[in-house]
Amino acid sequence: SSTTAQSDGTFSANDIDIQAVVGRSVSWIGRWDIGVATRFISSSIDNYSARALSFDLGLIYHSPSGPSVAAAITNVGTTLSSFDGMDEDLPTAITVGMSHYLAHLPVRVTADISIPRDANIGLSVGAQVNPMAPLFLRVGYRSLLYYDRTVDQESGGTQAKWQFAPSVSDADRRQAFGVSGGLELAWRKFSVDYAYTA
């Protein structure tokens, strides 16, 4: 027997992301960093295309003696056109996080929570160690928090509970958590980074 390959044609695809970003520091009860980004996004596949306009807003509060706290809202905007002609919401998300240098140790710990518009909540924790001047070592862990609703077959009632990704039975959801690590070598204005995610 033999197999004959047949071409069904070709198509092209491209993505464009144009951003304008502005940021500044403000001294008001401590030091604040504030930034705004406006983004135009265009994507096309063959004869289909989609375009969107969005903006991001973020701020960081640098405490003189305590942790730094940050918050951001991303992908706020609208679709100008979509692949199938249907209006779609952008993946808007709110993220809040903090970082803190431990006293008398070259260690910074971080934590953040991300709340998307129509997806599961993401939780992340991490740490950075600076054992010597040019070297930074990093480790982190991320998990998703699910709100599951199940129907009791006997009573017909609905049960709802929060679950972390490792406790969720669905195999696909188990891929949504894991450990990451990395390192950075910094010298003057130059740096080299390496990261690994399990």
Secondary structure, 3 states (H helix, E strand, C coil): CCCCCCCCCCCCEEEEEEEEEEEEEEECCCEEEEEEEEEEEEEEECCEEEEEEEEEEEEEEECCCCCEEEEEEEEEEEEEECCCCCCCCCCCEEEEEEEEECCCCCEEEEEEEEEECCCCEEEEEEEEEEEECCEEEEEEEEEEEEEEEEECCCCCCEEEEEEEHHHCCCCCHHHHCEEEEEEEEEECCEEEEEEEEC
